[in-house]
Amino acid sequence: MKPLNYALLKHFTTVPEACAADVMEVLRAEYSEFKAFKKDSIIAALMTAEANGLLEETRFDLDKNNELRVYYRAHEEGAATINHYIK
């Protein structure tokens, strides 16, 4: 099993875009028992990946509870870097 942050990054190499809720849904079965598997921690990891140039923000909207959802994608260079370091 990969570390949670590795799995999070690797997920973005397989989808056009995703938000924190999307990532949590996909990773829930394997990672729900992890201490860092919380929405705030996932959002922080996504923001860190963006700041480090691996992901970029694509759009944002509000969910049914009027909470902000920020969508990210792995651009070509970011996906290449992720795939190079995370097999």
MODELLER restraints for C-alpha pairs under 7 A, 6 or more apart:
rsr = mdl.restraints
at = mdl.atoms
rsr.add(forms.Gaussian(group=physical.xy_distance, feature=features.Distance(at['CA:4:A'], at['CA:31:A']), mean=6.87, stdev=0.5))
rsr.add(forms.Gaussian(group=physical.xy_distance, feature=features.Distance(at['CA:5:A'], at['CA:45:A']), mean=7.00, stdev=0.5))
rsr.add(forms.Gaussian(group=physical.xy_distance, feature=features.Distance(at['CA:6:A'], at['CA:86:A']), mean=6.79, stdev=0.5))
rsr.add(forms.Gaussian(group=physical.xy_distance, feature=features.Distance(at['CA:8:A'], at['CA:23:A']), mean=6.73, stdev=0.5))
rsr.add(forms.Gaussian(group=physical.xy_distance, feature=features.Distance(at['CA:9:A'], at['CA:82:A']), mean=6.81, stdev=0.5))
rsr.add(forms.Gaussian(group=physical.xy_distance, feature=features.Distance(at['CA:10:A'], at['CA:82:A']), mean=6.62, stdev=0.5))
rsr.add(forms.Gaussian(group=physical.xy_distance, feature=features.Distance(at['CA:12:A'], at['CA:73:A']), mean=6.13, stdev=0.5))
rsr.add(forms.Gaussian(group=physical.xy_distance, feature=features.Distance(at['CA:12:A'], at['CA:74:A']), mean=5.61, stdev=0.5))
rsr.add(forms.Gaussian(group=physical.xy_distance, feature=features.Distance(at['CA:13:A'], at['CA:74:A']), mean=6.18, stdev=0.5))
rsr.add(forms.Gaussian(group=physical.xy_distance, feature=features.Distance(at['CA:13:A'], at['CA:79:A']), mean=5.52, stdev=0.5))
rsr.add(forms.Gaussian(group=physical.xy_distance, feature=features.Distance(at['CA:16:A'], at['CA:73:A']), mean=6.19, stdev=0.5))
rsr.add(forms.Gaussian(group=physical.xy_distance, feature=features.Distance(at['CA:17:A'], at['CA:71:A']), mean=6.19, stdev=0.5))
rsr.add(forms.Gaussian(group=physical.xy_distance, feature=features.Distance(at['CA:17:A'], at['CA:72:A']), mean=5.38, stdev=0.5))
rsr.add(forms.Gaussian(group=physical.xy_distance, feature=features.Distance(at['CA:17:A'], at['CA:73:A']), mean=4.50, stdev=0.5))
rsr.add(forms.Gaussian(group=physical.xy_distance, feature=features.Distance(at['CA:18:A'], at['CA:71:A']), mean=5.12, stdev=0.5))
rsr.add(forms.Gaussian(group=physical.xy_distance, feature=features.Distance(at['CA:18:A'], at['CA:72:A']), mean=5.59, stdev=0.5))
rsr.add(forms.Gaussian(group=physical.xy_distance, feature=features.Distance(at['CA:18:A'], at['CA:73:A']), mean=6.66, stdev=0.5))
rsr.add(forms.Gaussian(group=physical.xy_distance, feature=features.Distance(at['CA:19:A'], at['CA:69:A']), mean=6.23, stdev=0.5))
rsr.add(forms.Gaussian(group=physical.xy_distance, feature=features.Distance(at['CA:19:A'], at['CA:70:A']), mean=5.59, stdev=0.5))
rsr.add(forms.Gaussian(group=physical.xy_distance, feature=features.Distance(at['CA:19:A'], at['CA:71:A']), mean=4.35, stdev=0.5))
rsr.add(forms.Gaussian(group=physical.xy_distance, feature=features.Distance(at['CA:19:A'], at['CA:72:A']), mean=6.24, stdev=0.5))
rsr.add(forms.Gaussian(group=physical.xy_distance, feature=features.Distance(at['CA:20:A'], at['CA:39:A']), mean=6.76, stdev=0.5))
rsr.add(forms.Gaussian(group=physical.xy_distance, feature=features.Distance(at['CA:20:A'], at['CA:42:A']), mean=6.10, stdev=0.5))
rsr.add(forms.Gaussian(group=physical.xy_distance, feature=features.Distance(at['CA:20:A'], at['CA:43:A']), mean=5.89, stdev=0.5))
rsr.add(forms.Gaussian(group=physical.xy_distance, feature=features.Distance(at['CA:31:A'], at['CA:37:A']), mean=6.61, stdev=0.5))
rsr.add(forms.Gaussian(group=physical.xy_distance, feature=features.Distance(at['CA:49:A'], at['CA:55:A']), mean=5.69, stdev=0.5))
rsr.add(forms.Gaussian(group=physical.xy_distance, feature=features.Distance(at['CA:50:A'], at['CA:56:A']), mean=5.44, stdev=0.5))
rsr.add(forms.Gaussian(group=physical.xy_distance, feature=features.Distance(at['CA:53:A'], at['CA:78:A']), mean=6.54, stdev=0.5))
rsr.add(forms.Gaussian(group=physical.xy_distance, feature=features.Distance(at['CA:54:A'], at['CA:74:A']), mean=6.17, stdev=0.5))
rsr.add(forms.Gaussian(group=physical.xy_distance, feature=features.Distance(at['CA:54:A'], at['CA:78:A']), mean=4.11, stdev=0.5))
rsr.add(forms.Gaussian(group=physical.xy_distance, feature=features.Distance(at['CA:54:A'], at['CA:79:A']), mean=6.97, stdev=0.5))
rsr.add(forms.Gaussian(group=physical.xy_distance, feature=features.Distance(at['CA:55:A'], at['CA:72:A']), mean=6.16, stdev=0.5))
rsr.add(forms.Gaussian(group=physical.xy_distance, feature=features.Distance(at['CA:55:A'], at['CA:73:A']), mean=5.43, stdev=0.5))
rsr.add(forms.Gaussian(group=physical.xy_distance, feature=features.Distance(at['CA:55:A'], at['CA:74:A']), mean=4.52, stdev=0.5))
rsr.add(forms.Gaussian(group=physical.xy_distance, feature=features.Distance(at['CA:55:A'], at['CA:75:A']), mean=6.39, stdev=0.5))
rsr.add(forms.Gaussian(group=physical.xy_distance, feature=features.Distance(at['CA:55:A'], at['CA:78:A']), mean=6.14, stdev=0.5))
rsr.add(forms.Gaussian(group=physical.xy_distance, feature=features.Distance(at['CA:56:A'], at['CA:72:A']), mean=5.33, stdev=0.5))
rsr.add(forms.Gaussian(group=physical.xy_distance, feature=features.Distance(at['CA:56:A'], at['CA:73:A']), mean=5.51, stdev=0.5))
rsr.add(forms.Gaussian(group=physical.xy_distance, feature=features.Distance(at['CA:56:A'], at['CA:74:A']), mean=6.39, stdev=0.5))
rsr.add(forms.Gaussian(group=physical.xy_distance, feature=features.Distance(at['CA:56:A'], at['CA:75:A']), mean=6.84, stdev=0.5))
rsr.add(forms.Gaussian(group=physical.xy_distance, feature=features.Distance(at['CA:57:A'], at['CA:71:A']), mean=5.80, stdev=0.5))
rsr.add(forms.Gaussian(group=physical.xy_distance, feature=features.Distance(at['CA:57:A'], at['CA:72:A']), mean=4.32, stdev=0.5))
rsr.add(forms.Gaussian(group=physical.xy_distance, feature=features.Distance(at['CA:57:A'], at['CA:73:A']), mean=6.51, stdev=0.5))
rsr.add(forms.Gaussian(group=physical.xy_distance, feature=features.Distance(at['CA:58:A'], at['CA:71:A']), mean=5.54, stdev=0.5))
rsr.add(forms.Gaussian(group=physical.xy_distance, feature=features.Distance(at['CA:58:A'], at['CA:72:A']), mean=5.25, stdev=0.5))
rsr.add(forms.Gaussian(group=physical.xy_distance, feature=features.Distance(at['CA:58:A'], at['CA:73:A']), mean=6.52, stdev=0.5))
rsr.add(forms.Gaussian(group=physical.xy_distance, feature=features.Distance(at['CA:59:A'], at['CA:70:A']), mean=6.14, stdev=0.5))
rsr.add(forms.Gaussian(group=physical.xy_distance, feature=features.Distance(at['CA:59:A'], at['CA:71:A']), mean=5.33, stdev=0.5))
rsr.add(forms.Gaussian(group=physical.xy_distance, feature=features.Distance(at['CA:60:A'], at['CA:68:A']), mean=6.97, stdev=0.5))
rsr.add(forms.Gaussian(group=physical.xy_distance, feature=features.Distance(at['CA:60:A'], at['CA:69:A']), mean=5.46, stdev=0.5))
rsr.add(forms.Gaussian(group=physical.xy_distance, feature=features.Distance(at['CA:60:A'], at['CA:70:A']), mean=4.39, stdev=0.5))
rsr.add(forms.Gaussian(group=physical.xy_distance, feature=features.Distance(at['CA:60:A'], at['CA:71:A']), mean=5.79, stdev=0.5))
rsr.add(forms.Gaussian(group=physical.xy_distance, feature=features.Distance(at['CA:61:A'], at['CA:68:A']), mean=5.85, stdev=0.5))
rsr.add(forms.Gaussian(group=physical.xy_distance, feature=features.Distance(at['CA:61:A'], at['CA:69:A']), mean=5.37, stdev=0.5))
rsr.add(forms.Gaussian(group=physical.xy_distance, feature=features.Distance(at['CA:61:A'], at['CA:70:A']), mean=6.79, stdev=0.5))
rsr.add(forms.Gaussian(group=physical.xy_distance, feature=features.Distance(at['CA:62:A'], at['CA:68:A']), mean=4.62, stdev=0.5))
rsr.add(forms.Gaussian(group=physical.xy_distance, feature=features.Distance(at['CA:62:A'], at['CA:69:A']), mean=5.72, stdev=0.5))
rsr.add(forms.Gaussian(group=physical.xy_distance, feature=features.Distance(at['CA:63:A'], at['CA:69:A']), mean=6.57, stdev=0.5))
